[in-house]
């Protein structure tokens, strides 16, 4: 499952990089994906919206086994 998550994150990454940020996959365990938002995304007040409505929504749509995405 980690490989599937990495593939989807690679598709999302250019959008985050366009705003001066990035995303790093930390772990995937029992459907919970742990990521770290870095760069501009790490300090952005909208980062939780990006995480839930962007990253989590995309991952759940493409990988039904994903239950949640959390920032660490």
One Martini backbone bead per residue (centre of mass of N, CA, C, O) as a GRO file, in nm:
protein
   72
    1UNK     BB    1   0.055   0.065  -0.017
    2UNK     BB    2   0.288   0.265  -0.015
    3UNK     BB    3   0.327   0.282  -0.323
    4UNK     BB    4   0.052   0.409  -0.384
    5UNK     BB    5   0.089   0.662  -0.213
    6UNK     BB    6   0.345   0.767  -0.353
    7UNK     BB    7   0.213   0.810  -0.628
    8UNK     BB    8   0.001   1.021  -0.542
    9UNK     BB    9   0.197   1.223  -0.417
   10UNK     BB   10   0.350   1.275  -0.683
   11UNK     BB   11   0.096   1.416  -0.812
   12UNK     BB   12   0.069   1.649  -0.589
   13UNK     BB   13   0.345   1.795  -0.547
   14UNK     BB   14   0.344   2.024  -0.774
   15UNK     BB   15   0.126   2.198  -0.630
   16UNK     BB   16   0.293   2.257  -0.374
   17UNK     BB   17   0.550   2.369  -0.517
   18UNK     BB   18   0.407   2.619  -0.649
   19UNK     BB   19   0.377   2.733  -0.327
   20UNK     BB   20   0.654   2.641  -0.165
   21UNK     BB   21   0.610   2.336  -0.114
   22UNK     BB   22   0.565   2.011   0.056
   23UNK     BB   23   0.581   1.641   0.073
   24UNK     BB   24   0.612   1.378   0.326
   25UNK     BB   25   0.646   1.047   0.370
   26UNK     BB   26   0.639   0.853   0.668
   27UNK     BB   27   0.363   0.665   0.693
   28UNK     BB   28   0.195   0.333   0.677
   29UNK     BB   29  -0.094   0.238   0.890
   30UNK     BB   30  -0.387   0.099   0.884
   31UNK     BB   31  -0.481   0.350   0.678
   32UNK     BB   32  -0.262   0.548   0.791
   33UNK     BB   33  -0.137   0.860   0.684
   34UNK     BB   34   0.188   0.995   0.720
   35UNK     BB   35   0.277   1.342   0.711
   36UNK     BB   36   0.488   1.614   0.584
   37UNK     BB   37   0.479   1.951   0.586
   38UNK     BB   38   0.670   2.171   0.380
   39UNK     BB   39   0.757   2.472   0.390
   40UNK     BB   40   0.493   2.666   0.325
   41UNK     BB   41   0.298   2.437   0.430
   42UNK     BB   42   0.395   2.425   0.733
   43UNK     BB   43   0.290   2.752   0.787
   44UNK     BB   44   0.012   2.736   0.682
   45UNK     BB   45  -0.321   2.802   0.767
   46UNK     BB   46  -0.426   2.594   0.520
   47UNK     BB   47  -0.302   2.304   0.567
   48UNK     BB   48  -0.554   2.140   0.666
   49UNK     BB   49  -0.713   2.173   0.408
   50UNK     BB   50  -0.508   2.048   0.220
   51UNK     BB   51  -0.496   1.776   0.365
   52UNK     BB   52  -0.806   1.697   0.356
   53UNK     BB   53  -0.916   1.814   0.064
   54UNK     BB   54  -0.667   1.707  -0.093
   55UNK     BB   55  -0.493   1.463  -0.003
   56UNK     BB   56  -0.709   1.279   0.127
   57UNK     BB   57  -0.915   1.277  -0.104
   58UNK     BB   58  -0.723   1.159  -0.319
   59UNK     BB   59  -0.644   0.899  -0.173
   60UNK     BB   60  -0.933   0.784  -0.128
   61UNK     BB   61  -1.012   0.776  -0.431
   62UNK     BB   62  -0.754   0.578  -0.513
   63UNK     BB   63  -0.749   0.451  -0.198
   64UNK     BB   64  -0.977   0.290  -0.007
   65UNK     BB   65  -0.784   0.204   0.245
   66UNK     BB   66  -0.791   0.488   0.324
   67UNK     BB   67  -0.879   0.665   0.627
   68UNK     BB   68  -0.624   0.864   0.689
   69UNK     BB   69  -0.469   1.194   0.724
   70UNK     BB   70  -0.163   1.290   0.888
   71UNK     BB   71   0.020   1.517   1.068
   72UNK     BB   72   0.381   1.524   1.196
   0.00000   0.00000   0.00000
